[in-house]
């Protein structure tokens, strides 16, 4: 059992200096890419899945707007 008068020592972590890979050290002066740029890169990489989701979202939004227009006429 745990005895409060005799606690076990807590293990400590040793800090180790790690050098970044050469590709990252040359990009140190560049700002991080914007969210738009990352989203575009992701869309290009995913291809058809992104287009399907965009089409589905557009159709859903259009259906909601047409439905609201019909209900409030």
PDB file of N, CA, C and O in Angstrom:
ATOM      1  N   UNK A   1       0.826  -1.195   0.000  1.00  0.00           N
ATOM      2  CA  UNK A   1       0.000   0.000   0.000  1.00  0.00           C
ATOM      3  C   UNK A   1       0.863   1.248   0.000  1.00  0.00           C
ATOM      4  O   UNK A   1       2.060   1.199   0.283  1.00  0.00           O
ATOM      5  N   UNK A   2       0.228   2.372  -0.325  1.00  0.00           N
ATOM      6  CA  UNK A   2       0.947   3.645  -0.354  1.00  0.00           C
ATOM      7  C   UNK A   2       1.018   4.226   1.041  1.00  0.00           C
ATOM      8  O   UNK A   2      -0.008   4.443   1.687  1.00  0.00           O
ATOM      9  N   UNK A   3       2.227   4.475   1.503  1.00  0.00           N
ATOM     10  CA  UNK A   3       2.442   5.062   2.817  1.00  0.00           C
ATOM     11  C   UNK A   3       2.761   6.537   2.609  1.00  0.00           C
ATOM     12  O   UNK A   3       3.789   6.852   2.009  1.00  0.00           O
ATOM     13  N   UNK A   4       1.900   7.474   3.094  1.00  0.00           N
ATOM     14  CA  UNK A   4       2.138   8.896   2.850  1.00  0.00           C
ATOM     15  C   UNK A   4       3.438   9.404   3.458  1.00  0.00           C
ATOM     16  O   UNK A   4       3.990  10.388   2.966  1.00  0.00           O
ATOM     17  N   UNK A   5       3.947   8.768   4.508  1.00  0.00           N
ATOM     18  CA  UNK A   5       5.176   9.243   5.123  1.00  0.00           C
ATOM     19  C   UNK A   5       6.411   8.831   4.329  1.00  0.00           C
ATOM     20  O   UNK A   5       7.489   9.392   4.528  1.00  0.00           O
ATOM     21  N   UNK A   6       6.265   7.841   3.417  1.00  0.00           N
ATOM     22  CA  UNK A   6       7.398   7.380   2.630  1.00  0.00           C
ATOM     23  C   UNK A   6       7.011   7.354   1.152  1.00  0.00           C
ATOM     24  O   UNK A   6       6.798   6.278   0.593  1.00  0.00           O
ATOM     25  N   UNK A   7       6.915   8.528   0.508  1.00  0.00           N
ATOM     26  CA  UNK A   7       6.499   8.545  -0.903  1.00  0.00           C
ATOM     27  C   UNK A   7       7.618   8.025  -1.810  1.00  0.00           C
ATOM     28  O   UNK A   7       8.806   8.157  -1.513  1.00  0.00           O
ATOM     29  N   UNK A   8       7.195   7.435  -2.915  1.00  0.00           N
ATOM     30  CA  UNK A   8       8.173   6.959  -3.891  1.00  0.00           C
ATOM     31  C   UNK A   8       8.677   8.149  -4.694  1.00  0.00           C
ATOM     32  O   UNK A   8       7.921   9.086  -4.950  1.00  0.00           O
ATOM     33  N   UNK A   9       9.934   8.124  -5.090  1.00  0.00           N
ATOM     34  CA  UNK A   9      10.452   9.252  -5.886  1.00  0.00           C
ATOM     35  C   UNK A   9       9.788   9.296  -7.259  1.00  0.00           C
ATOM     36  O   UNK A   9       9.510   8.260  -7.863  1.00  0.00           O
ATOM     37  N   UNK A  10       9.544  10.493  -7.731  1.00  0.00           N
ATOM     38  CA  UNK A  10       8.923  10.692  -9.031  1.00  0.00           C
ATOM     39  C   UNK A  10      10.026  10.679 -10.081  1.00  0.00           C
ATOM     40  O   UNK A  10      11.000  11.422  -9.961  1.00  0.00           O
ATOM     41  N   UNK A  11       9.888   9.846 -11.106  1.00  0.00           N
ATOM     42  CA  UNK A  11      10.938   9.826 -12.136  1.00  0.00           C
ATOM     43  C   UNK A  11      10.962  11.142 -12.905  1.00  0.00           C
ATOM     44  O   UNK A  11       9.914  11.713 -13.206  1.00  0.00           O
ATOM     45  N   UNK A  12      12.156  11.614 -13.219  1.00  0.00           N
ATOM     46  CA  UNK A  12      12.305  12.863 -13.955  1.00  0.00           C
ATOM     47  C   UNK A  12      12.746  12.565 -15.375  1.00  0.00           C
ATOM     48  O   UNK A  12      13.382  11.549 -15.658  1.00  0.00           O
ATOM     49  N   UNK A  13      12.391  13.476 -16.246  1.00  0.00           N
ATOM     50  CA  UNK A  13      12.783  13.318 -17.645  1.00  0.00           C
ATOM     51  C   UNK A  13      14.044  14.117 -17.896  1.00  0.00           C
ATOM     52  O   UNK A  13      14.192  15.235 -17.403  1.00  0.00           O
ATOM     53  N   UNK A  14      14.951  13.541 -18.665  1.00  0.00           N
ATOM     54  CA  UNK A  14      16.174  14.243 -19.030  1.00  0.00           C
ATOM     55  C   UNK A  14      15.928  14.946 -20.353  1.00  0.00           C
ATOM     56  O   UNK A  14      15.406  14.350 -21.295  1.00  0.00           O
ATOM     57  N   UNK A  15      16.307  16.212 -20.418  1.00  0.00           N
ATOM     58  CA  UNK A  15      16.123  16.928 -21.675  1.00  0.00           C
ATOM     59  C   UNK A  15      17.292  16.606 -22.600  1.00  0.00           C
ATOM     60  O   UNK A  15      18.458  16.661 -22.209  1.00  0.00           O
ATOM     61  N   UNK A  16      16.947  16.274 -23.824  1.00  0.00           N
ATOM     62  CA  UNK A  16      17.949  15.928 -24.817  1.00  0.00           C
ATOM     63  C   UNK A  16      17.825  16.913 -25.969  1.00  0.00           C
ATOM     64  O   UNK A  16      16.738  17.117 -26.510  1.00  0.00           O
ATOM     65  N   UNK A  17      18.940  17.516 -26.336  1.00  0.00           N
ATOM     66  CA  UNK A  17      18.921  18.460 -27.456  1.00  0.00           C
ATOM     67  C   UNK A  17      18.863  17.667 -28.754  1.00  0.00           C
ATOM     68  O   UNK A  17      19.718  16.822 -29.019  1.00  0.00           O
ATOM     69  N   UNK A  18      17.854  17.949 -29.552  1.00  0.00           N
ATOM     70  CA  UNK A  18      17.686  17.275 -30.837  1.00  0.00           C
ATOM     71  C   UNK A  18      17.778  18.315 -31.931  1.00  0.00           C
ATOM     72  O   UNK A  18      17.065  19.318 -31.907  1.00  0.00           O
ATOM     73  N   UNK A  19      18.658  18.076 -32.891  1.00  0.00           N
ATOM     74  CA  UNK A  19      18.795  19.016 -33.997  1.00  0.00           C
ATOM     75  C   UNK A  19      17.724  18.727 -35.037  1.00  0.00           C
ATOM     76  O   UNK A  19      17.440  17.564 -35.327  1.00  0.00           O
ATOM     77  N   UNK A  20      17.123  19.778 -35.603  1.00  0.00           N
ATOM     78  CA  UNK A  20      16.112  19.557 -36.639  1.00  0.00           C
ATOM     79  C   UNK A  20      16.768  19.000 -37.898  1.00  0.00           C
ATOM     80  O   UNK A  20      17.947  19.255 -38.144  1.00  0.00           O
ATOM     81  N   UNK A  21      16.025  18.251 -38.688  1.00  0.00           N
ATOM     82  CA  UNK A  21      16.574  17.763 -39.948  1.00  0.00           C
ATOM     83  C   UNK A  21      16.977  18.931 -40.842  1.00  0.00           C
ATOM     84  O   UNK A  21      16.462  20.036 -40.674  1.00  0.00           O
ATOM     85  N   UNK A  22      17.880  18.710 -41.779  1.00  0.00           N
ATOM     86  CA  UNK A  22      18.349  19.818 -42.630  1.00  0.00           C
ATOM     87  C   UNK A  22      17.242  20.514 -43.393  1.00  0.00           C
ATOM     88  O   UNK A  22      17.334  21.718 -43.635  1.00  0.00           O
ATOM     89  N   UNK A  23      16.193  19.795 -43.781  1.00  0.00           N
ATOM     90  CA  UNK A  23      15.115  20.420 -44.543  1.00  0.00           C
ATOM     91  C   UNK A  23      14.356  21.443 -43.708  1.00  0.00           C
ATOM     92  O   UNK A  23      13.854  22.431 -44.242  1.00  0.00           O
ATOM     93  N   UNK A  24      14.270  21.210 -42.395  1.00  0.00           N
ATOM     94  CA  UNK A  24      13.554  22.149 -41.536  1.00  0.00           C
ATOM     95  C   UNK A  24      14.425  23.342 -41.154  1.00  0.00           C
ATOM     96  O   UNK A  24      13.901  24.435 -40.939  1.00  0.00           O
ATOM     97  N   UNK A  25      15.732  23.160 -41.066  1.00  0.00           N
ATOM     98  CA  UNK A  25      16.588  24.268 -40.660  1.00  0.00           C
ATOM     99  C   UNK A  25      16.659  25.335 -41.748  1.00  0.00           C
ATOM    100  O   UNK A  25      16.840  26.512 -41.434  1.00  0.00           O
ATOM    101  N   UNK A  26      16.520  24.955 -43.024  1.00  0.00           N
ATOM    102  CA  UNK A  26      16.542  25.949 -44.093  1.00  0.00           C
ATOM    103  C   UNK A  26      15.232  26.711 -44.175  1.00  0.00           C
ATOM    104  O   UNK A  26      15.202  27.819 -44.713  1.00  0.00           O
ATOM    105  N   UNK A  27      14.161  26.153 -43.661  1.00  0.00           N
ATOM    106  CA  UNK A  27      12.856  26.803 -43.708  1.00  0.00           C
ATOM    107  C   UNK A  27      12.569  27.599 -42.440  1.00  0.00           C
ATOM    108  O   UNK A  27      11.434  28.025 -42.227  1.00  0.00           O
ATOM    109  N   UNK A  28      13.571  27.804 -41.599  1.00  0.00           N
ATOM    110  CA  UNK A  28      13.357  28.472 -40.318  1.00  0.00           C
ATOM    111  C   UNK A  28      12.896  29.914 -40.503  1.00  0.00           C
ATOM    112  O   UNK A  28      12.151  30.429 -39.669  1.00  0.00           O
ATOM    113  N   UNK A  29      13.323  30.578 -41.581  1.00  0.00           N
ATOM    114  CA  UNK A  29      12.970  31.974 -41.788  1.00  0.00           C
ATOM    115  C   UNK A  29      11.600  32.146 -42.417  1.00  0.00           C
ATOM    116  O   UNK A  29      11.053  33.248 -42.388  1.00  0.00           O
ATOM    117  N   UNK A  30      11.025  31.090 -42.987  1.00  0.00           N
ATOM    118  CA  UNK A  30       9.723  31.187 -43.644  1.00  0.00           C
ATOM    119  C   UNK A  30       8.605  31.115 -42.615  1.00  0.00           C
ATOM    120  O   UNK A  30       8.702  30.348 -41.658  1.00  0.00           O
ATOM    121  N   UNK A  31       7.537  31.903 -42.793  1.00  0.00           N
ATOM    122  CA  UNK A  31       6.400  31.795 -41.873  1.00  0.00           C
ATOM    123  C   UNK A  31       5.660  30.485 -42.121  1.00  0.00           C
ATOM    124  O   UNK A  31       5.751  29.928 -43.216  1.00  0.00           O
ATOM    125  N   UNK A  32       4.933  29.986 -41.134  1.00  0.00           N
ATOM    126  CA  UNK A  32       4.171  28.754 -41.351  1.00  0.00           C
ATOM    127  C   UNK A  32       3.107  28.973 -42.415  1.00  0.00           C
ATOM    128  O   UNK A  32       2.587  30.081 -42.543  1.00  0.00           O
ATOM    129  N   UNK A  33       2.770  27.934 -43.185  1.00  0.00           N
ATOM    130  CA  UNK A  33       1.767  28.105 -44.246  1.00  0.00           C
ATOM    131  C   UNK A  33       0.403  28.461 -43.664  1.00  0.00           C
ATOM    132  O   UNK A  33       0.062  28.043 -42.558  1.00  0.00           O
ATOM    133  N   UNK A  34      -0.367  29.231 -44.414  1.00  0.00           N
ATOM    134  CA  UNK A  34      -1.680  29.656 -43.940  1.00  0.00           C
ATOM    135  C   UNK A  34      -2.654  28.488 -43.961  1.00  0.00           C
ATOM    136  O   UNK A  34      -2.402  27.468 -44.603  1.00  0.00           O
ATOM    137  N   UNK A  35      -3.757  28.644 -43.260  1.00  0.00           N
ATOM    138  CA  UNK A  35      -4.765  27.595 -43.208  1.00  0.00           C
ATOM    139  C   UNK A  35      -5.372  27.356 -44.586  1.00  0.00           C
ATOM    140  O   UNK A  35      -5.719  26.223 -44.922  1.00  0.00           O
ATOM    141  N   UNK A  36      -5.504  28.408 -45.381  1.00  0.00           N
ATOM    142  CA  UNK A  36      -6.057  28.262 -46.731  1.00  0.00           C
ATOM    143  C   UNK A  36      -5.119  27.413 -47.584  1.00  0.00           C
ATOM    144  O   UNK A  36      -5.557  26.524 -48.314  1.00  0.00           O
ATOM    145  N   UNK A  37      -3.820  27.701 -47.481  1.00  0.00           N
ATOM    146  CA  UNK A  37      -2.836  26.939 -48.256  1.00  0.00           C
ATOM    147  C   UNK A  37      -2.835  25.471 -47.829  1.00  0.00           C
ATOM    148  O   UNK A  37      -2.759  24.579 -48.674  1.00  0.00           O
ATOM    149  N   UNK A  38      -2.918  25.220 -46.533  1.00  0.00           N
ATOM    150  CA  UNK A  38      -2.966  23.833 -46.047  1.00  0.00           C
ATOM    151  C   UNK A  38      -4.242  23.136 -46.501  1.00  0.00           C
ATOM    152  O   UNK A  38      -4.209  21.959 -46.860  1.00  0.00           O
ATOM    153  N   UNK A  39      -5.372  23.851 -46.490  1.00  0.00           N
ATOM    154  CA  UNK A  39      -6.639  23.257 -46.929  1.00  0.00           C
ATOM    155  C   UNK A  39      -6.600  22.931 -48.414  1.00  0.00           C
ATOM    156  O   UNK A  39      -7.082  21.879 -48.835  1.00  0.00           O
ATOM    157  N   UNK A  40      -6.027  23.832 -49.210  1.00  0.00           N
ATOM    158  CA  UNK A  40      -5.923  23.578 -50.649  1.00  0.00           C
ATOM    159  C   UNK A  40      -5.012  22.385 -50.922  1.00  0.00           C
ATOM    160  O   UNK A  40      -5.320  21.550 -51.773  1.00  0.00           O
ATOM    161  N   UNK A  41      -3.893  22.303 -50.204  1.00  0.00           N
ATOM    162  CA  UNK A  41      -2.973  21.175 -50.381  1.00  0.00           C
ATOM    163  C   UNK A  41      -3.656  19.868 -50.002  1.00  0.00           C
ATOM    164  O   UNK A  41      -3.472  18.846 -50.663  1.00  0.00           O
ATOM    165  N   UNK A  42      -4.444  19.908 -48.935  1.00  0.00           N
ATOM    166  CA  UNK A  42      -5.158  18.712 -48.490  1.00  0.00           C
ATOM    167  C   UNK A  42      -6.216  18.309 -49.519  1.00  0.00           C
ATOM    168  O   UNK A  42      -6.402  17.122 -49.785  1.00  0.00           O
ATOM    169  N   UNK A  43      -6.914  19.299 -50.100  1.00  0.00           N
ATOM    170  CA  UNK A  43      -7.937  18.988 -51.107  1.00  0.00           C
ATOM    171  C   UNK A  43      -7.327  18.359 -52.345  1.00  0.00           C
ATOM    172  O   UNK A  43      -7.893  17.429 -52.919  1.00  0.00           O
ATOM    173  N   UNK A  44      -6.176  18.865 -52.755  1.00  0.00           N
ATOM    174  CA  UNK A  44      -5.514  18.302 -53.928  1.00  0.00           C
ATOM    175  C   UNK A  44      -5.066  16.873 -53.638  1.00  0.00           C
ATOM    176  O   UNK A  44      -5.162  15.993 -54.494  1.00  0.00           O
ATOM    177  N   UNK A  45      -4.574  16.657 -52.419  1.00  0.00           N
ATOM    178  CA  UNK A  45      -4.085  15.319 -52.064  1.00  0.00           C
ATOM    179  C   UNK A  45      -5.239  14.317 -51.961  1.00  0.00           C
ATOM    180  O   UNK A  45      -5.099  13.173 -52.392  1.00  0.00           O
ATOM    181  N   UNK A  46      -6.369  14.732 -51.399  1.00  0.00           N
ATOM    182  CA  UNK A  46      -7.506  13.827 -51.208  1.00  0.00           C
ATOM    183  C   UNK A  46      -8.301  13.616 -52.486  1.00  0.00           C
ATOM    184  O   UNK A  46      -8.906  12.561 -52.672  1.00  0.00           O
ATOM    185  N   UNK A  47      -8.306  14.612 -53.374  1.00  0.00           N
ATOM    186  CA  UNK A  47      -8.935  14.468 -54.682  1.00  0.00           C
ATOM    187  C   UNK A  47     -10.439  14.314 -54.641  1.00  0.00           C
ATOM    188  O   UNK A  47     -11.143  15.229 -54.213  1.00  0.00           O
ATOM    189  N   UNK A  48     -10.952  13.156 -55.084  1.00  0.00           N
ATOM    190  CA  UNK A  48     -12.389  12.926 -55.251  1.00  0.00           C
ATOM    191  C   UNK A  48     -13.193  13.038 -53.973  1.00  0.00           C
ATOM    192  O   UNK A  48     -14.352  13.449 -54.005  1.00  0.00           O
ATOM    193  N   UNK A  49     -12.596  12.679 -52.852  1.00  0.00           N
ATOM    194  CA  UNK A  49     -13.318  12.729 -51.582  1.00  0.00           C
ATOM    195  C   UNK A  49     -13.684  14.172 -51.232  1.00  0.00           C
ATOM    196  O   UNK A  49     -14.794  14.438 -50.770  1.00  0.00           O
ATOM    197  N   UNK A  50     -12.769  15.084 -51.447  1.00  0.00           N
ATOM    198  CA  UNK A  50     -13.037  16.495 -51.161  1.00  0.00           C
ATOM    199  C   UNK A  50     -14.127  17.036 -52.076  1.00  0.00           C
ATOM    200  O   UNK A  50     -15.008  17.772 -51.632  1.00  0.00           O
ATOM    201  N   UNK A  51     -14.065  16.672 -53.351  1.00  0.00           N
ATOM    202  CA  UNK A  51     -15.097  17.136 -54.286  1.00  0.00           C
ATOM    203  C   UNK A  51     -16.467  16.585 -53.915  1.00  0.00           C
ATOM    204  O   UNK A  51     -17.472  17.290 -54.011  1.00  0.00           O
ATOM    205  N   UNK A  52     -16.506  15.326 -53.492  1.00  0.00           N
ATOM    206  CA  UNK A  52     -17.772  14.722 -53.072  1.00  0.00           C
ATOM    207  C   UNK A  52     -18.334  15.450 -51.863  1.00  0.00           C
ATOM    208  O   UNK A  52     -19.528  15.748 -51.822  1.00  0.00           O
ATOM    209  N   UNK A  53     -17.490  15.742 -50.875  1.00  0.00           N
ATOM    210  CA  UNK A  53     -17.959  16.440 -49.675  1.00  0.00           C
ATOM    211  C   UNK A  53     -18.397  17.864 -49.993  1.00  0.00           C
ATOM    212  O   UNK A  53     -19.382  18.350 -49.436  1.00  0.00           O
ATOM    213  N   UNK A  54     -17.670  18.537 -50.889  1.00  0.00           N
ATOM    214  CA  UNK A  54     -18.061  19.888 -51.291  1.00  0.00           C
ATOM    215  C   UNK A  54     -19.418  19.864 -51.988  1.00  0.00           C
ATOM    216  O   UNK A  54     -20.272  20.706 -51.710  1.00  0.00           O
ATOM    217  N   UNK A  55     -19.623  18.902 -52.893  1.00  0.00           N
ATOM    218  CA  UNK A  55     -20.901  18.785 -53.601  1.00  0.00           C
ATOM    219  C   UNK A  55     -22.033  18.476 -52.632  1.00  0.00           C
ATOM    220  O   UNK A  55     -23.117  19.052 -52.726  1.00  0.00           O
ATOM    221  N   UNK A  56     -21.779  17.570 -51.708  1.00  0.00           N
ATOM    222  CA  UNK A  56     -22.789  17.201 -50.705  1.00  0.00           C
ATOM    223  C   UNK A  56     -23.156  18.404 -49.836  1.00  0.00           C
ATOM    224  O   UNK A  56     -24.332  18.624 -49.548  1.00  0.00           O
ATOM    225  N   UNK A  57     -22.169  19.170 -49.423  1.00  0.00           N
ATOM    226  CA  UNK A  57     -22.418  20.358 -48.598  1.00  0.00           C
ATOM    227  C   UNK A  57     -23.198  21.409 -49.382  1.00  0.00           C
ATOM    228  O   UNK A  57     -24.131  22.020 -48.861  1.00  0.00           O
ATOM    229  N   UNK A  58     -22.808  21.613 -50.636  1.00  0.00           N
ATOM    230  CA  UNK A  58     -23.519  22.592 -51.471  1.00  0.00           C
ATOM    231  C   UNK A  58     -24.971  22.192 -51.692  1.00  0.00           C
ATOM    232  O   UNK A  58     -25.864  23.036 -51.618  1.00  0.00           O
ATOM    233  N   UNK A  59     -25.215  20.912 -51.964  1.00  0.00           N
ATOM    234  CA  UNK A  59     -26.585  20.438 -52.168  1.00  0.00           C
ATOM    235  C   UNK A  59     -27.400  20.558 -50.879  1.00  0.00           C
ATOM    236  O   UNK A  59     -28.576  20.919 -50.921  1.00  0.00           O
ATOM    237  N   UNK A  60     -26.794  20.264 -49.758  1.00  0.00           N
ATOM    238  CA  UNK A  60     -27.490  20.385 -48.481  1.00  0.00           C
ATOM    239  C   UNK A  60     -27.845  21.820 -48.164  1.00  0.00           C
ATOM    240  O   UNK A  60     -28.952  22.104 -47.709  1.00  0.00           O
ATOM    241  N   UNK A  61     -26.912  22.728 -48.401  1.00  0.00           N
ATOM    242  CA  UNK A  61     -27.179  24.143 -48.150  1.00  0.00           C
ATOM    243  C   UNK A  61     -28.270  24.670 -49.080  1.00  0.00           C
ATOM    244  O   UNK A  61     -29.145  25.427 -48.658  1.00  0.00           O
ATOM    245  N   UNK A  62     -28.210  24.268 -50.330  1.00  0.00           N
ATOM    246  CA  UNK A  62     -29.241  24.676 -51.282  1.00  0.00           C
ATOM    247  C   UNK A  62     -30.611  24.132 -50.865  1.00  0.00           C
ATOM    248  O   UNK A  62     -31.613  24.840 -50.958  1.00  0.00           O
ATOM    249  N   UNK A  63     -30.655  22.886 -50.407  1.00  0.00           N
ATOM    250  CA  UNK A  63     -31.919  22.294 -49.956  1.00  0.00           C
ATOM    251  C   UNK A  63     -32.480  23.044 -48.744  1.00  0.00           C
ATOM    252  O   UNK A  63     -33.687  23.267 -48.651  1.00  0.00           O
ATOM    253  N   UNK A  64     -31.605  23.427 -47.825  1.00  0.00           N
ATOM    254  CA  UNK A  64     -32.059  24.175 -46.644  1.00  0.00           C
ATOM    255  C   UNK A  64     -32.616  25.534 -47.065  1.00  0.00           C
ATOM    256  O   UNK A  64     -33.669  25.949 -46.579  1.00  0.00           O
ATOM    257  N   UNK A  65     -31.921  26.225 -47.959  1.00  0.00           N
ATOM    258  CA  UNK A  65     -32.395  27.539 -48.395  1.00  0.00           C
ATOM    259  C   UNK A  65     -33.717  27.442 -49.158  1.00  0.00           C
ATOM    260  O   UNK A  65     -34.614  28.256 -48.939  1.00  0.00           O
ATOM    261  N   UNK A  66     -33.846  26.466 -50.042  1.00  0.00           N
ATOM    262  CA  UNK A  66     -35.101  26.282 -50.786  1.00  0.00           C
ATOM    263  C   UNK A  66     -36.217  25.887 -49.811  1.00  0.00           C
ATOM    264  O   UNK A  66     -37.344  26.363 -49.945  1.00  0.00           O
ATOM    265  N   UNK A  67     -35.922  25.040 -48.851  1.00  0.00           N
ATOM    266  CA  UNK A  67     -36.922  24.631 -47.859  1.00  0.00           C
ATOM    267  C   UNK A  67     -37.405  25.811 -47.024  1.00  0.00           C
ATOM    268  O   UNK A  67     -38.601  25.953 -46.768  1.00  0.00           O
ATOM    269  N   UNK A  68     -36.466  26.656 -46.600  1.00  0.00           N
ATOM    270  CA  UNK A  68     -36.842  27.843 -45.825  1.00  0.00           C
ATOM    271  C   UNK A  68     -37.654  28.807 -46.680  1.00  0.00           C
ATOM    272  O   UNK A  68     -38.618  29.400 -46.197  1.00  0.00           O
ATOM    273  N   UNK A  69     -37.276  28.970 -47.938  1.00  0.00           N
ATOM    274  CA  UNK A  69     -38.024  29.861 -48.825  1.00  0.00           C
ATOM    275  C   UNK A  69     -39.439  29.336 -49.028  1.00  0.00           C
ATOM    276  O   UNK A  69     -40.391  30.115 -49.086  1.00  0.00           O
ATOM    277  N   UNK A  70     -39.580  28.031 -49.136  1.00  0.00           N
ATOM    278  CA  UNK A  70     -40.917  27.436 -49.333  1.00  0.00           C
ATOM    279  C   UNK A  70     -41.776  27.610 -48.068  1.00  0.00           C
ATOM    280  O   UNK A  70     -42.964  27.921 -48.152  1.00  0.00           O
ATOM    281  N   UNK A  71     -41.158  27.405 -46.905  1.00  0.00           N
ATOM    282  CA  UNK A  71     -41.922  27.508 -45.650  1.00  0.00           C
ATOM    283  C   UNK A  71     -42.318  28.940 -45.325  1.00  0.00           C
ATOM    284  O   UNK A  71     -43.351  29.159 -44.693  1.00  0.00           O
ATOM    285  N   UNK A  72     -41.536  29.904 -45.735  1.00  0.00           N
ATOM    286  CA  UNK A  72     -41.797  31.296 -45.355  1.00  0.00           C
ATOM    287  C   UNK A  72     -42.429  32.102 -46.479  1.00  0.00           C
ATOM    288  O   UNK A  72     -42.421  33.331 -46.410  1.00  0.00           O
ATOM    289  N   UNK A  73     -42.974  31.472 -47.506  1.00  0.00           N
ATOM    290  CA  UNK A  73     -43.564  32.224 -48.629  1.00  0.00           C
ATOM    291  C   UNK A  73     -44.888  32.840 -48.232  1.00  0.00           C
ATOM    292  O   UNK A  73     -45.528  33.507 -49.046  1.00  0.00           O
TER     293      UNK A  73
END
